[in-house]
Amino acid sequence: MPVIRAFIAIDLTPEIIKRLEQVSKQLKTRLDGVPVRWVPVDNIHLTLKFLGDVSVANVEMLQKILLAEINGHHAFEISVGGLGAFPSARRARVVWVGVEAPAELAAVQSGVDGAMDRLGYAREDRPFSPHLTLGRVSRNAAAQDERLIYEAIEAIKLGFLGVARVQGVHLYKSDLHPNGAVYTRLFTASLKE
């Protein structure tokens, strides 16, 4: 049975993507030589649920359930800005740009997580923390690398990057290639206006 790697996400505006590209370039320059896998800016999105391996036979069912879940929610706006890291700036494993949103985003994410849980895709262990991943720090990073990342995050006073109106939630497939992942949108569930 063929499978695809899939996830559910919200897209960003071209303006925000352009600003994220500037931030990413700044970080790459400051952290040249530090073992960070940078996310290609065109691949940056707000992930609501990573599904992992999905049987191709189940994609249509996923679409129906996603459509039914999203149908009950209204469009909203998110604000993008601020630079940080998980679990903390001093021990960075993921470097991110923050997302602020109304309660509707948390409701959409929780609904999607619950609907996918009913299909057998386990709920997330951690609370939802909306962010846009810029890079993932290698497990091989030395203490000096961690200090450089912390200093870069502290030095770049990243303010407000923009607002995006969220009008839909998308089901994507992810194809892994030697030079990185390629994402293909399979389906969009529109939010109510």
Beta strands, then each sheet from edge to edge (+ up, - down):
strand 1: 3-10
strand 2: 36-38
strand 3: 46-55
strand 4: 76-86
strand 5: 94-100
strand 6: 131-137
strand 7: 160-166
strand 8: 168-177
strand 9: 180-190
sheet 1: 3+ 1- 8+ 9-
sheet 2: 2+ 6- 5+ 4- 7+
end
